[in-house]
Amino acid sequence: MIRIIKLYKYVVQSGAKNDNEELNQKKKKKKKQIAKIQQEQKEEEEETVFKKETDPSKLGKALSESINKKTIIGTLLMLMILPLLSRSETDYSGNFGLREAFWFGRSSCTDPNGFYCKETGNS
């Protein structure tokens, strides 16, 4: 009789363990399903954000704005820099050459004690 009671307890306990294991497995499956659903939702949100960012009309607007900004900046820079780089219309080379030819070989010593100036006897 004791053996039968022990056997009965063993069967009941193993059944309870099996029930607990089944419940745990079901809970794990539900958690996995919930995690999969959440991951799919995140991926869908990322896809929608990407689609919104790469929408052809918005992309075209962004590109046209950046091109317009670069064009305006380039034009303003050219308007400011090109006059500085252009050659002047007035040619001063003739005047400069004539002045150099006039002063060629002449001394500009006015100070008798100056560098390379000879002292004259008329002081």
ZIVENVEN-V126664 format. One record per helix or strand. SS is the DSSP state (@ for helix, = for strand). FROM is the first residue (numbers start at 1). TO is the last residue. Records with the same first field share a line. If there is no record, write none. Layout:
SS=FROM-TO  FROM-TO
//
This chain:
@=2-53  56-85  93-102
//
